[in-house]
Every structure is written in C-alpha cells, then in structure tokens.
Amino acid sequence: MEPDEKALVEDLASVRFLSGADHGYWRLVAREGILVTFDLAAQAGRRVGIRLDGTGYPGVAPTGQLWSIADDAPLPEDQWPRGGRASQVFNPDWSRHFGGAFYFPYDRRALDGHDPWASAHPGHVWSIDKTVVDVLYLLREVVRTATGPTLDPVAQEMAS
Amino acid sequence: MRIYVHDSEGKRVVEADESATLVDVTGAEAGVKIWAEDAAEPLAADATVAAIAAIGERDVAAVHLGKGQITVTVTFGHETKSESFGPGTKIDKVLDWATGRDGFNIPAGDRDDLVLRLKGSTEPLDPDTHIGTLARKGDTLALDLVPGDKFAG
C-alpha cells in the first residue's frame, strides 16, 4: 500500500471519523485505493454523494467532485446543490474546467492560484495535520446551506 | 455496544455489554459524574450501559465524564446570550439553541449559514464535540456565532 493510501485508511479508521459516521453526518460508501466515495447528510433528509481523490494525501489536500451514488458516476450539473454557500463551492462554471473540483481551500485543484485564501480563511488552511475528516466536516457545513435541488433521489431512497 | 467516552481531554471508544456499569466501562474516578450525550442532568452513579440511549438506531452511544454544568456564553454581533448545558452537550445542540427561539431567534432560512467558533478563533469546531471538552476543566465556555467562511476570489 502506498503512503497516501495508508494514511487515508488510517484516518478513515480514526475515532473522529467513526464518531461522525455514527452520528449520521456521513457514510463511507466505497473505497478503491485513494478514491473514496461518501454520502453526506444535508438538510430535510437529503443526501449528497461526493468522491475524494487522496493522491499525495495528507501532504497535499484531496480533490473531489459531486458523485451519484446510484450511478457510480459524476453527479450531473443540473443536480448539483444550490443556494447558500453551496453555490460557491459547487460552481459549475469554474468546476467543469477542473474535473468537478470543489471551490474551497481543502481541494488541491482549487488551491492552485488562490494563495490569498490562506490569509483570508486561516481556519481552513490545509496542512499535514488536516485529515479527510476536516474535508467532510467542511463539506457537511456547505451542503447544509443548500436549498435545492433534491439531490440524487435514488441515493436518498437507498439511505432512508 | 460501542460507547464514545468524552472528557476534558477529548474522546475515545470502548466496547461494552449492556449489563456493565458505566463507572466500570468508563473508568470514571470518584467525584466525576457521567452524563449522557446532550443530557442536562448526570446519570445515576450505578447506571449501566443499558441506561443510556443509543444514537439514532445504531448500537452506539456517547457519554461525558465531567463535574457539573457548563455556562455557555454566545456572542452574535454586539449581542450576548448565556445558557447552562450538561458537559456532554454537542456543539451542534448549542448551535440549535443559539440560532433558535431561545437564542438569537435567527430566521429559519438564515440559520444554516451560521457556525460556532471559540471566542476570537477562526478554527472550525466539530459538531459532535462536547462542550465539556472545549471548556477543559472550567465551568464556562465563550463562543462566537458567525457566518461560515465564504470562499471567493
């Protein structure tokens, strides 16, 4: 097992990760090497699928994309979370040029060219001490501000 | 049952049978009370694992080892409100109080944009963190209610 996968697996077994899962904040759907799929609890019973690529983890931040759990494929743009902070982080106009990456400081593709984020958002600076759990908590915070649309209804039905 | 045991230092996990006493399971020392997660009052001294409610439908529960209630003061803009909670109260529950009718009565559509931080800090707080952990060995906790970070530029 490569060091990035080993570190990722260790953090997926951490008490902090398990506690979040046991509180229903997220569910580990699948892992293939350094690719990990989760679904996150949003508001009103909605679920949001995401996939993280942990290449180089934790030395560099993961990159991610919205994911259809039902189709095991990228989530179509018309189903992306909208409203609140979700419209900024899940921004199709930007993300479609970067493999669907999240527009926030815990995505390595978004970090490229956004050095000012480190001073503007000191609480969200990626470092070797951050883990996949920090990414999941920030994503949870963001998806809970979304007001629409109903996301991935098949996955929602599977989760309920 | 899997039990998360929180205290002023953090949290750990133990596995226990329902018939076991919480004192034995947690190793609580004399003078330390055991609080179910989000509870306002401590459990009886001889309570067993069966006495604590599971989290949702899972075979999992959480307790906190602490002495007494924590007085939480939350600042939102120029306004401050205080309330007392058990030390096993999750930061998520305090957020519900702070944004709700008994707190700052934030309109429903705006509540989800707000987060809690330690007073003067920008570091995020895990929503399942117990306030007794954040207060360390004290009986007060000061928090700020602020909008979540917006990433632009």
Interface residues (C-beta under 8 A of the other chain):
Chain A: V15 R16 L18 S19 G20 D22 H23 G24 Y25 Q43 G84 R85 Q88 V89 Y103 F104 P105 A110 H114 P116 W117 A120 H121 P122 G123 H124 V133 D134 Y137 L138 R140 E141 V142 R144 T145 T147
Chain B: R2 Y4 K11 R12 V13 I55 G56 R58 V60 A62 G109 D112 D113 V115 R117 S121 T122 E123 P124 D126 P127 D128 G148 D149 K150 F151 A152 G153
